[in-house]
Amino acid sequence: MHCTGHLKARLTVAAISCLLLLAAGAVAFEPQQDEQQPTPLKAAHAAAAIDATPEPQNLPAGSLVFNSTPPAEPQRLVFIHHSTGQNWLADDNGGLGIALRDSNYYVADTNYGWGPDFGSGNPIGDRTDIGNWYEWFAGNHKLQITDQLYAEYGQYCPYSRLDESMNPGGNNTIVMFKSCFPNSALKGPQAKESLDISSNPLRGQDAYSKYHTVANAIGIYKEILKYFATRQDKLFVAITAPPLTVPEFAANARFFNNWLFSEWLATYPYKNVAVFDFYNVLTTNGGDPSINDIGRTSGNHHRYWGGVIQHRVDGDDDNSNDVSEYPSDDDHPSQAGNLKATAEFLPLLNIFWNCWKGNGACPYAGGGGTPPAAPTGLVASSRGQSAVLLQWSSSASNVAVLFVVARRAGAAAWVHSHSSVAKAPGALQRYNDSIAFGNPITTSYSYRVTACSVAGCSAATVEAVVPTAPIGVAATALSDSRIRLSWSPPGPASSSYSGYRLFRGQGNCTNSINWVMLKAVGAARVGWVDTVDAGLVPGQQYAYKLQAFKNSGSPVASRGYSWYSNCAAATVA
């Protein structure tokens, strides 16, 4: 099959099949003129960058691999949603109903007006904001609500599904639940520590409550996980709320959804809960809200791609990060965005289901086994404008399948920025961060690396800090045997650094050769004198540059190096 990469809103069964294949990188993609053919990305559970050449993706001997095969027999699934979910399901919009049908899921749903109201006149189906999940899965009426939910077989909005003759009977075994876009307006600081649930004021509140904060939302999700642990006979799939088109709360929404994806289930010991980052999928498009970026190596994604699970969050190349790039008349995602979500979600749902059934590897810690040992020797070196090269070593103990890189720009929050498949145990691993904007002049960058396998992830490395470059380097000949160097420290963005490395080349700054590192000096130094004892030859011209460096850990475990300073030259008289 051959599919076009920039699919506009045209929906047929064949088109949806094509979208699913594109999302997995399984069919050809027609790139725009500025793009290369996609290469399978090496990434899982974190944002991924592009590797130029695919490498064999070998799991440790005896390990399960991710299994994206649909169930062989129909499985009952219920989806809790409102209008955004309705559009996603619709045959003439996101086509999720068709895709679920064709993957052997017998779908029911809830919507406005569904379920008991407990005398309030406000049915529980009307209430699907984050604070309401407490009512559904933790509150006093959870048993009445969930009993009705598991038995539900009706449709509360139009979409195609398996014929009634294919209904496998019994109760729903898969529960998808999603809040609508107002839930991305999370207030308050980016805090992970939450109040005890008995004191959490977001319980039962909607997204317009003043208590709809990051910390309170985290507290709600922590609480409902306790109920999910008691129902391992059900698979629960949390769908993140779609983004807003305005940036006011975008950073908080990104922080919360990154937590939900990468930390909520980090210590959960079972296989019956998973997350699909609907929010992240909708934060990049194909250049226009009516064109998606299915099958592209660029952009933000949550998908099964090249044999691993890719969660890329740093692929937005415009100035509107973390907002919806698929607006319609309001914040409901456009059809192109919903089609992208369908294409990326279905293979993941199959992986979640096969993990739960023991037929494949698990994306989260419930997969069992021993996580790999932590990486060692992290070095981060500036490579000039917006580029930082990372290198580290892997352990031969409990071999890693992939490495996850976290990055922080200046004093901003840590974000997961890349994942790459591991090379041979003990081999030097490399990653080039090509979007370290502000490096090397205005912004320092910090990095941490974690080793992961299907059994879970290691502790992170000690962070490697890349300072900004030294400035104002000057070289002055003092005599026929000495040249004085002077410089100014890096700017305020690099207040944390350990010292400088001094480099010398022969010739002027334009045509210098034979560069060597002379020595390293402490951070307090702002000058040094080069002499014949260090190799100066009278009558020769020499060029000089400096790097700032930062050592981290005791003993030193990670290192970071700035880009070079300006060049200064002088001639030994």
KOLLO-620140 format. One record per residue (C-alpha): residue in one letter; x, y, z. Coordinates in pm, 1 decimal. Example, Ala and Ser with C-alpha at 12.3 -4.5 7.8 and 13.67 -1.06 7.14 Angstrom:
REM residues 2
rest, c1, c2, c3
a, 1230.0, -450.0, 780.0
s, 1367.0, -106.0, 714.0
REM end
This chain:
REM residues 573
rest, c1, c2, c3
m, 0.0, 0.0, 0.0
h, 119.2, 354.0, -73.3
c, -28.5, 642.2, 125.7
t, 10.2, 1015.4, 107.1
g, 163.6, 1172.0, 414.9
h, -34.5, 1496.0, 436.8
l, -387.1, 1361.1, 445.3
k, -660.4, 1619.7, 453.5
a, -1003.4, 1541.7, 589.9
r, -1118.1, 1256.5, 367.5
l, -1257.2, 957.9, 550.5
t, -1319.4, 610.2, 420.1
v, -1246.5, 271.5, 567.3
a, -949.4, 244.7, 330.6
a, -828.9, 589.3, 434.0
i, -837.7, 499.1, 802.8
s, -646.9, 177.3, 733.3
c, -389.3, 384.5, 549.6
l, -365.3, 628.1, 841.4
l, -297.9, 345.6, 1084.1
l, -19.6, 211.8, 865.5
l, 131.3, 557.9, 824.6
a, 125.4, 614.8, 1198.9
a, 328.8, 298.3, 1252.4
g, 572.0, 379.5, 972.8
a, 457.5, 67.7, 787.6
v, 384.8, 219.2, 445.3
a, 541.9, 473.7, 217.3
f, 501.1, 842.0, 291.6
e, 502.1, 1120.9, 34.9
p, 706.7, 1402.1, 190.4
q, 687.5, 1771.3, 125.5
q, 984.0, 1917.1, -58.7
d, 1154.4, 2010.8, 265.3
e, 1132.0, 1664.0, 417.0
q, 1316.9, 1335.3, 385.4
q, 1151.5, 996.3, 376.3
p, 1078.4, 897.6, 735.7
t, 1318.9, 674.0, 916.8
p, 1175.8, 477.0, 1212.0
l, 1251.7, 671.2, 1528.0
k, 1419.1, 511.6, 1821.7
a, 1205.1, 623.9, 2113.7
a, 986.3, 512.1, 2402.0
h, 810.5, 693.8, 2687.9
a, 970.4, 1022.3, 2619.6
a, 1001.5, 1268.3, 2337.6
a, 1222.7, 1147.4, 2054.6
a, 1451.3, 1314.3, 1809.1
i, 1539.7, 1191.9, 1461.3
d, 1805.6, 931.1, 1394.5
a, 1936.4, 944.4, 1041.6
t, 1981.0, 569.4, 999.8
p, 1770.1, 293.0, 1154.5
e, 1951.3, 34.7, 1364.1
p, 1840.1, -313.7, 1473.3
q, 1616.9, -279.3, 1776.6
n, 1713.1, -585.3, 1979.3
l, 1555.4, -652.3, 2316.1
p, 1740.5, -855.0, 2578.9
a, 1713.8, -1229.1, 2534.8
g, 1389.5, -1362.2, 2675.5
s, 1217.8, -1023.1, 2675.0
l, 872.8, -973.5, 2530.0
v, 834.0, -720.2, 2252.0
f, 552.7, -473.0, 2201.3
n, 261.5, -644.4, 2029.0
s, 34.5, -415.7, 1825.7
t, -177.7, -699.2, 1685.3
p, -553.7, -642.2, 1743.4
p, -745.2, -896.4, 1952.3
a, -838.3, -1210.0, 1762.4
e, -1188.0, -1207.9, 1915.9
p, -1417.8, -907.5, 1980.0
q, -1355.7, -724.4, 2306.5
r, -1608.5, -503.4, 2483.9
l, -1495.4, -143.7, 2535.4
v, -1672.5, 159.0, 2680.7
f, -1561.1, 517.4, 2623.7
i, -1650.6, 795.5, 2872.0
h, -1651.1, 1126.7, 2685.3
h, -1832.8, 1445.8, 2582.5
s, -1831.1, 1645.2, 2258.3
t, -1461.8, 1612.0, 2172.7
g, -1486.1, 1237.3, 2214.7
q, -1802.9, 1233.9, 2008.0
n, -1621.3, 1406.9, 1722.2
w, -1328.0, 1169.8, 1757.3
l, -1559.7, 867.7, 1730.1
a, -1767.0, 1003.4, 1440.7
d, -1733.9, 839.1, 1101.0
d, -1724.2, 1178.2, 927.4
n, -1466.7, 1325.8, 1166.4
g, -1200.6, 1132.5, 1359.0
g, -1314.8, 786.4, 1252.3
l, -1223.1, 631.2, 1586.7
g, -1540.7, 420.9, 1583.2
i, -1448.1, 267.7, 1247.4
a, -1089.9, 204.6, 1358.0
l, -1201.5, 38.5, 1683.1
r, -1454.3, -171.8, 1493.0
d, -1193.8, -288.0, 1244.6
s, -959.1, -378.3, 1531.6
n, -1220.1, -606.8, 1690.5
y, -1340.1, -379.3, 1970.4
y, -1715.1, -377.0, 2035.7
v, -1768.7, -17.5, 2147.5
a, -2022.5, 142.7, 2377.8
d, -2002.2, 493.8, 2518.8
t, -2136.9, 742.7, 2770.9
n, -2215.3, 1107.4, 2704.2
y, -2427.8, 1389.1, 2842.5
g, -2737.3, 1250.8, 3013.7
w, -2589.6, 909.5, 3091.4
g, -2605.9, 735.0, 3424.2
p, -2747.4, 788.8, 3770.9
d, -2786.3, 1136.0, 3921.4
f, -2834.4, 1032.1, 4288.0
g, -3118.3, 1281.1, 4324.2
s, -2919.4, 1580.1, 4203.6
g, -3083.4, 1608.3, 3861.7
n, -2731.9, 1611.2, 3714.8
p, -2642.8, 1266.7, 3573.2
i, -2288.0, 1149.4, 3627.1
g, -2241.1, 1134.5, 3247.9
d, -2260.4, 1514.3, 3246.6
r, -1955.8, 1529.4, 3472.5
t, -1628.1, 1419.2, 3314.2
d, -1382.6, 1685.7, 3430.1
i, -1070.9, 1583.5, 3620.8
g, -1229.9, 1656.2, 3957.7
n, -1526.2, 1435.7, 3859.3
w, -1311.4, 1126.3, 3812.5
y, -1304.9, 1110.8, 4190.4
e, -1684.4, 1060.0, 4181.2
w, -1660.6, 792.1, 3912.1
f, -1379.3, 585.0, 4061.5
a, -1325.4, 681.4, 4425.9
g, -1634.7, 848.6, 4571.1
n, -1921.8, 705.8, 4775.6
h, -2118.6, 608.8, 4463.5
k, -1835.2, 451.9, 4266.1
l, -1979.9, 100.1, 4282.1
q, -2320.3, 205.1, 4145.8
i, -2155.8, 412.3, 3872.6
t, -1901.3, 153.0, 3764.5
d, -2147.7, -136.6, 3776.3
q, -2367.1, 50.0, 3527.6
l, -2061.5, 153.3, 3326.2
y, -1934.8, -203.7, 3291.2
a, -2280.0, -323.7, 3180.2
e, -2335.6, -42.1, 2926.7
y, -2371.4, -156.2, 2564.4
g, -2554.1, 138.5, 2407.7
q, -2440.9, 424.4, 2185.8
y, -2487.0, 784.4, 2302.4
c, -2360.8, 935.3, 1976.8
p, -2341.9, 813.5, 1614.2
y, -2043.3, 606.5, 1496.8
s, -1988.3, 272.1, 1326.1
r, -1926.5, -30.9, 1542.5
l, -1930.5, -408.1, 1518.5
d, -2263.3, -563.8, 1433.5
e, -2469.0, -677.8, 1729.7
s, -2405.9, -1035.8, 1619.8
m, -2040.0, -972.6, 1708.1
n, -2117.5, -858.7, 2064.5
p, -1910.3, -1097.4, 2276.2
g, -2152.1, -1065.3, 2569.2
g, -2064.6, -1008.7, 2931.3
n, -1949.1, -675.1, 3065.5
n, -1711.3, -416.8, 2923.4
t, -1352.8, -509.5, 3002.1
i, -1183.2, -197.8, 2860.3
v, -1262.2, 150.6, 2992.7
m, -1140.5, 462.5, 2812.3
f, -1200.9, 793.5, 2989.2
k, -1128.0, 1146.3, 2871.0
s, -1195.0, 1500.3, 2990.7
c, -1264.7, 1786.1, 2749.3
f, -1040.8, 2081.8, 2657.9
p, -1142.3, 2315.1, 2947.4
n, -944.0, 2077.8, 3168.2
s, -622.3, 2206.5, 3009.5
a, -676.3, 2537.8, 3191.4
l, -490.4, 2418.0, 3500.1
k, -408.3, 2691.3, 3749.0
g, -148.0, 2724.8, 4022.6
p, 221.8, 2640.7, 4034.3
q, 374.7, 2336.8, 3866.0
a, 374.2, 2127.8, 4182.9
k, 359.6, 1749.0, 4207.8
e, 295.5, 1732.2, 4580.7
s, -77.8, 1710.1, 4644.7
l, -299.7, 1727.0, 4949.8
d, -434.8, 1414.6, 5109.2
i, -745.8, 1320.4, 4914.8
s, -966.4, 1397.0, 5215.8
s, -849.9, 1759.8, 5192.0
n, -835.7, 1788.9, 4811.7
p, -1090.4, 2060.2, 4720.6
l, -1106.3, 1951.7, 4355.1
r, -1306.8, 1638.1, 4440.9
g, -1633.7, 1655.3, 4247.6
q, -1550.2, 1999.6, 4103.6
d, -1548.9, 2095.3, 3736.4
a, -1271.2, 2253.1, 3530.9
y, -1395.1, 2606.1, 3603.1
s, -1337.2, 2568.7, 3975.3
k, -1071.4, 2783.9, 4139.4
y, -939.6, 2454.6, 4278.0
h, -863.0, 2321.8, 3928.0
t, -486.0, 2333.5, 3984.0
v, -196.1, 2116.4, 3875.8
a, -135.4, 1977.1, 4224.5
n, -501.8, 1901.6, 4291.3
a, -540.5, 1728.8, 3953.6
i, -236.6, 1513.5, 4028.5
g, -396.8, 1424.3, 4361.9
i, -716.0, 1308.5, 4187.7
y, -528.1, 1078.5, 3950.9
k, -322.4, 933.5, 4234.6
e, -642.6, 851.5, 4420.1
i, -831.1, 681.4, 4136.6
l, -528.6, 460.9, 4073.1
k, -610.1, 289.8, 4403.5
y, -945.6, 177.0, 4264.0
f, -791.8, 59.2, 3936.8
a, -555.9, -163.3, 4138.9
t, -862.7, -342.5, 4282.2
r, -1003.4, -413.1, 3933.9
q, -728.8, -590.0, 3746.2
d, -1003.0, -765.1, 3549.3
k, -1045.8, -432.4, 3363.1
l, -807.9, -236.0, 3142.2
f, -830.7, 139.5, 3208.8
v, -698.9, 379.5, 2944.0
a, -667.6, 745.0, 3048.1
i, -690.6, 984.6, 2752.5
t, -537.5, 1325.5, 2826.4
a, -752.9, 1632.7, 2769.1
p, -696.8, 1817.0, 2439.5
p, -501.6, 2144.5, 2445.8
l, -643.8, 2495.0, 2432.1
t, -564.2, 2733.0, 2148.1
v, -454.8, 3009.6, 2386.9
p, -118.8, 2994.1, 2570.2
e, -224.8, 3120.6, 2914.6
f, -224.6, 2777.0, 3078.5
a, -20.1, 2588.7, 2818.3
a, 290.2, 2538.1, 3034.7
n, 81.6, 2394.8, 3319.3
a, -105.7, 2164.1, 3084.1
r, 221.5, 2035.8, 2941.5
f, 365.1, 1984.4, 3290.5
f, 59.2, 1790.0, 3406.8
n, 35.1, 1568.5, 3100.3
n, 408.0, 1492.8, 3109.4
w, 358.3, 1384.9, 3471.0
l, 57.2, 1175.2, 3378.3
f, 242.8, 1004.4, 3095.4
s, 581.1, 945.8, 3256.5
e, 529.9, 944.0, 3635.1
w, 172.0, 849.1, 3723.8
l, 233.2, 478.9, 3657.7
a, 606.0, 471.1, 3733.6
t, 561.1, 264.8, 4051.2
y, 222.4, 107.5, 3972.2
p, 287.1, -269.4, 3988.3
y, 6.2, -393.1, 3762.0
k, -59.8, -405.5, 3388.3
n, -419.5, -281.5, 3370.9
v, -371.0, 97.1, 3335.7
a, -228.1, 294.6, 3043.9
v, -217.2, 654.6, 2914.6
f, -266.0, 796.9, 2565.3
d, -139.8, 1155.1, 2532.6
f, -415.5, 1300.6, 2313.6
y, -299.6, 1644.6, 2427.0
n, 51.9, 1603.3, 2291.9
v, -62.0, 1459.9, 1958.1
l, -262.4, 1777.2, 1891.3
t, 22.4, 2024.6, 1953.4
t, 177.3, 2001.8, 1603.5
n, 23.5, 1988.7, 1257.7
g, 140.9, 1955.8, 898.4
g, 160.5, 2330.6, 839.5
d, -211.1, 2409.1, 860.5
p, -497.5, 2308.7, 1095.7
s, -652.9, 2111.2, 808.7
i, -331.8, 1913.5, 744.6
n, -188.7, 1672.4, 997.8
d, 161.2, 1532.9, 1038.7
i, 80.1, 1161.8, 1044.6
g, 383.9, 961.3, 941.1
r, 628.3, 1248.8, 965.6
t, 949.4, 1219.7, 1158.9
s, 905.8, 1580.6, 1272.6
g, 636.8, 1706.8, 1509.2
n, 497.3, 1586.4, 1842.0
h, 365.3, 1233.5, 1863.2
h, 254.1, 950.5, 2087.2
r, 269.0, 641.9, 1868.8
y, 412.8, 299.0, 1801.5
w, 689.8, 377.3, 1556.0
g, 979.2, 169.2, 1433.1
g, 919.2, -104.4, 1688.5
v, 912.1, 119.4, 1996.1
i, 672.9, 362.9, 2159.2
q, 754.7, 722.0, 2076.6
h, 640.8, 1009.3, 2296.1
r, 795.1, 1318.3, 2142.4
v, 721.6, 1655.6, 2303.5
d, 990.0, 1881.0, 2156.2
g, 889.3, 1869.4, 1789.8
d, 704.4, 2201.1, 1771.4
d, 896.5, 2435.7, 1543.8
d, 693.2, 2753.7, 1587.7
n, 644.6, 3009.4, 1864.4
s, 316.2, 2859.8, 1986.7
n, 432.6, 2565.8, 2190.9
d, 193.4, 2344.6, 2386.9
v, -127.3, 2484.3, 2235.6
s, -372.4, 2323.0, 1994.7
e, -261.8, 2337.1, 1633.2
y, -592.8, 2192.4, 1515.0
p, -846.7, 2462.9, 1605.2
s, -1199.1, 2458.5, 1465.4
d, -1457.3, 2724.7, 1544.9
d, -1343.6, 2690.7, 1905.9
d, -1107.8, 2462.4, 2097.5
h, -1261.1, 2139.9, 1965.7
p, -989.9, 1969.6, 1756.9
s, -1034.5, 1980.3, 1381.5
q, -1093.3, 1666.5, 1178.5
a, -727.8, 1653.3, 1074.4
g, -622.3, 1645.7, 1440.3
n, -873.8, 1376.2, 1527.8
l, -755.5, 1164.1, 1234.3
k, -398.4, 1192.9, 1358.6
a, -509.3, 1086.3, 1706.9
t, -693.3, 784.4, 1567.1
a, -393.5, 673.6, 1362.8
e, -154.8, 700.2, 1657.8
f, -388.6, 561.7, 1922.8
l, -504.8, 230.3, 1774.3
p, -165.1, 52.2, 1766.6
l, -103.8, 172.4, 2122.8
l, -441.6, 43.7, 2240.1
n, -353.5, -295.8, 2094.6
i, -19.8, -284.5, 2279.5
f, -197.2, -192.5, 2605.7
w, -441.1, -480.5, 2556.2
n, -170.7, -737.5, 2472.3
c, 36.2, -622.4, 2771.3
w, -264.7, -667.2, 2998.9
k, -330.6, -1013.4, 2858.3
g, 34.3, -1117.2, 2883.2
n, 78.9, -1134.5, 2506.9
g, 340.8, -861.9, 2473.3
a, 570.9, -619.2, 2648.0
c, 428.5, -349.7, 2873.8
p, 498.4, 22.7, 2835.3
y, 496.3, 77.4, 3210.2
a, 663.9, -75.6, 3515.0
g, 402.1, -349.7, 3548.5
g, 588.0, -542.1, 3278.8
g, 800.3, -712.5, 3544.3
g, 1172.0, -788.1, 3560.3
t, 1462.7, -577.1, 3684.0
p, 1522.5, -228.4, 3541.5
p, 1865.3, -160.3, 3390.2
a, 2152.6, 3.0, 3577.1
a, 2191.2, 379.3, 3547.6
p, 2407.3, 526.4, 3268.2
t, 2747.5, 666.2, 3361.9
g, 2993.6, 930.2, 3245.5
l, 2746.3, 1177.5, 3095.3
v, 2921.7, 1456.2, 2901.7
a, 2728.2, 1738.8, 2732.2
s, 2924.5, 1962.9, 2495.3
s, 2802.5, 2266.8, 2306.4
r, 2848.1, 2234.0, 1931.4
g, 2759.8, 2589.3, 1838.0
q, 2431.8, 2751.3, 1747.5
s, 2144.7, 2559.4, 1911.4
a, 2339.1, 2230.1, 1922.0
v, 2458.3, 2019.5, 2215.5
l, 2621.2, 1675.7, 2184.8
l, 2553.4, 1424.2, 2464.1
q, 2765.5, 1114.4, 2524.0
w, 2736.1, 852.8, 2797.9
s, 2811.2, 486.9, 2869.8
s, 2563.0, 208.4, 2931.0
s, 2600.1, -71.8, 3180.4
a, 2623.1, -439.1, 3093.9
s, 2403.1, -507.9, 3399.2
n, 2032.3, -558.4, 3320.4
v, 2081.7, -429.8, 2969.2
a, 1895.6, -114.6, 2863.5
v, 1666.9, -121.7, 2560.8
l, 1658.4, 254.3, 2527.6
f, 1773.5, 575.1, 2690.1
v, 1553.2, 869.9, 2783.7
v, 1703.1, 1220.5, 2783.4
a, 1554.2, 1495.6, 2998.3
r, 1649.8, 1857.0, 2936.3
r, 1612.9, 2188.1, 3117.4
a, 1667.6, 2526.9, 2955.3
g, 1805.5, 2768.4, 3214.3
a, 1588.8, 2750.5, 3525.0
a, 1280.1, 2619.4, 3342.7
a, 1110.9, 2290.9, 3429.5
w, 1263.1, 1960.3, 3323.2
v, 1105.7, 1809.4, 3011.1
h, 1158.9, 1475.5, 2842.7
s, 1316.8, 1564.8, 2510.8
h, 1445.4, 1248.0, 2344.4
s, 1466.4, 870.8, 2350.9
s, 1701.7, 646.7, 2155.5
v, 1748.2, 274.3, 2121.8
a, 2052.2, 143.6, 2308.9
k, 2362.9, 28.4, 2128.6
a, 2562.9, -271.4, 2250.0
p, 2603.1, -299.7, 2631.1
g, 2890.3, -83.9, 2754.6
a, 2914.8, 106.3, 2425.2
l, 2936.9, 482.3, 2409.1
q, 2589.1, 625.1, 2345.0
r, 2541.0, 955.0, 2162.2
y, 2263.1, 1206.2, 2103.1
n, 2278.8, 1545.7, 1933.5
d, 2026.2, 1798.0, 2064.6
s, 1975.1, 2026.9, 1765.7
i, 1714.5, 2257.7, 1919.5
a, 1897.5, 2394.3, 2223.0
f, 1780.1, 2744.7, 2139.8
g, 1977.7, 3025.8, 2302.8
n, 2289.5, 2811.8, 2330.8
p, 2570.3, 2913.7, 2337.8
i, 2514.7, 3281.9, 2418.5
t, 2206.3, 3341.6, 2633.5
t, 2084.1, 3010.0, 2775.3
s, 2254.1, 2734.6, 2969.3
y, 2118.3, 2379.9, 2932.1
s, 2111.8, 2087.0, 3174.1
y, 2066.0, 1720.3, 3083.1
r, 1991.8, 1391.8, 3258.4
v, 1976.7, 1043.3, 3107.0
t, 1779.6, 740.3, 3224.4
a, 1816.7, 381.5, 3103.1
c, 1493.1, 189.9, 3037.2
s, 1374.1, -155.3, 2940.2
v, 1036.2, -327.0, 2944.6
a, 1097.6, -381.3, 3317.6
g, 1115.7, -10.4, 3399.0
c, 1374.8, 265.4, 3418.5
s, 1692.2, 330.9, 3616.7
a, 1770.3, 632.1, 3828.4
a, 1877.2, 934.5, 3626.5
t, 2238.5, 1037.9, 3587.2
v, 2374.2, 1336.7, 3772.7
e, 2281.7, 1632.8, 3554.1
a, 2535.9, 1766.9, 3306.4
v, 2523.7, 2147.0, 3280.9
v, 2629.2, 2325.8, 2960.6
p, 2727.0, 2684.2, 3055.4
t, 2708.1, 2975.8, 2817.1
a, 3038.5, 3070.6, 2654.6
p, 3296.4, 3304.3, 2812.8
i, 3304.3, 3651.1, 2660.6
g, 3549.1, 3937.7, 2603.6
v, 3864.0, 3731.3, 2547.7
a, 4166.5, 3951.8, 2475.5
a, 4530.2, 3863.4, 2402.9
t, 4815.8, 4108.6, 2461.2
a, 5186.1, 4047.0, 2392.1
l, 5387.1, 4146.6, 2700.2
s, 5736.1, 4065.6, 2565.6
d, 5917.0, 3831.5, 2330.3
s, 5825.5, 3543.3, 2557.0
r, 5485.6, 3615.3, 2709.7
i, 5123.5, 3677.8, 2602.9
r, 4861.2, 3781.6, 2854.5
l, 4506.5, 3646.5, 2819.4
s, 4210.8, 3814.9, 2985.2
w, 3838.5, 3739.6, 2968.6
s, 3502.8, 3796.7, 3132.0
p, 3290.9, 3523.7, 3290.5
p, 2986.0, 3385.1, 3111.2
g, 2667.9, 3586.1, 3152.2
p, 2425.1, 3552.9, 3446.5
a, 2260.7, 3251.8, 3276.8
s, 2573.2, 3048.7, 3363.0
s, 2618.0, 3142.5, 3727.4
s, 2704.3, 2776.8, 3794.7
y, 3031.8, 2665.7, 3635.0
s, 3356.7, 2516.0, 3755.5
g, 3620.9, 2683.4, 3544.0
y, 3769.2, 2737.4, 3198.8
r, 3967.0, 2539.9, 2943.4
l, 4224.3, 2745.6, 2749.6
f, 4303.9, 2664.3, 2385.1
r, 4580.8, 2793.2, 2158.6
g, 4630.3, 2774.0, 1782.1
q, 4910.4, 2890.3, 1552.8
g, 4831.6, 3188.3, 1329.6
n, 4560.0, 3448.9, 1336.3
c, 4195.4, 3390.3, 1424.1
t, 4097.9, 3342.6, 1060.0
n, 4367.1, 3094.0, 957.0
s, 4485.4, 2931.2, 1275.2
i, 4605.5, 2567.8, 1285.5
n, 4731.8, 2310.0, 1533.3
w, 4489.9, 2392.5, 1814.0
v, 4580.6, 2242.3, 2151.3
m, 4432.8, 2268.4, 2499.3
l, 4681.6, 2445.1, 2721.5
k, 4526.1, 2394.2, 3063.8
a, 4216.3, 2425.8, 3278.8
v, 4181.4, 2700.3, 3539.7
g, 3928.1, 2762.9, 3814.6
a, 3615.3, 2975.2, 3789.1
a, 3772.5, 3259.7, 3989.2
r, 4037.4, 3325.2, 3725.0
v, 3984.1, 3600.2, 3465.1
g, 4336.4, 3598.8, 3323.0
w, 4644.3, 3387.8, 3249.3
v, 4991.8, 3442.1, 3098.5
d, 5119.7, 3214.6, 2819.7
t, 5499.5, 3178.5, 2807.3
v, 5780.8, 3012.0, 2614.1
d, 5770.7, 2741.0, 2878.6
a, 5428.2, 2650.3, 2740.4
g, 5561.5, 2641.6, 2383.7
l, 5560.5, 3000.6, 2257.3
v, 5808.9, 3076.6, 1979.8
p, 5930.6, 3438.4, 1943.7
g, 5802.0, 3605.2, 1627.5
q, 5502.2, 3371.3, 1591.8
q, 5137.7, 3476.5, 1602.1
y, 4897.7, 3280.4, 1822.3
a, 4519.6, 3264.1, 1852.0
y, 4330.0, 3186.5, 2173.0
k, 3981.5, 3066.7, 2269.8
l, 3821.1, 2957.0, 2596.2
q, 3548.1, 2715.0, 2704.9
a, 3360.0, 2726.9, 3032.1
f, 3300.3, 2389.6, 3196.4
k, 3090.9, 2252.0, 3479.6
n, 3170.1, 1938.1, 3681.1
s, 2876.5, 1776.6, 3863.0
g, 2873.5, 1517.2, 4137.4
s, 3126.5, 1417.2, 4399.6
p, 3331.2, 1246.1, 4272.0
v, 3267.4, 1404.0, 3932.8
a, 2996.6, 1200.5, 3756.6
s, 2887.3, 1432.8, 3473.8
r, 3050.4, 1716.2, 3282.1
g, 2929.6, 2000.0, 3064.0
y, 3125.8, 2223.5, 2825.1
s, 3024.1, 2553.0, 2668.8
w, 3087.7, 2656.6, 2310.6
y, 3408.4, 2848.6, 2243.5
s, 3449.8, 3213.8, 2329.4
n, 3544.8, 3477.5, 2077.3
c, 3894.2, 3437.7, 1934.5
a, 4179.3, 3675.3, 2024.0
a, 4527.4, 3680.5, 1867.3
a, 4865.3, 3830.5, 1949.6
t, 5221.8, 3807.6, 1811.9
v, 5519.2, 3735.5, 2034.2
a, 5742.2, 4037.3, 1971.9
REM end
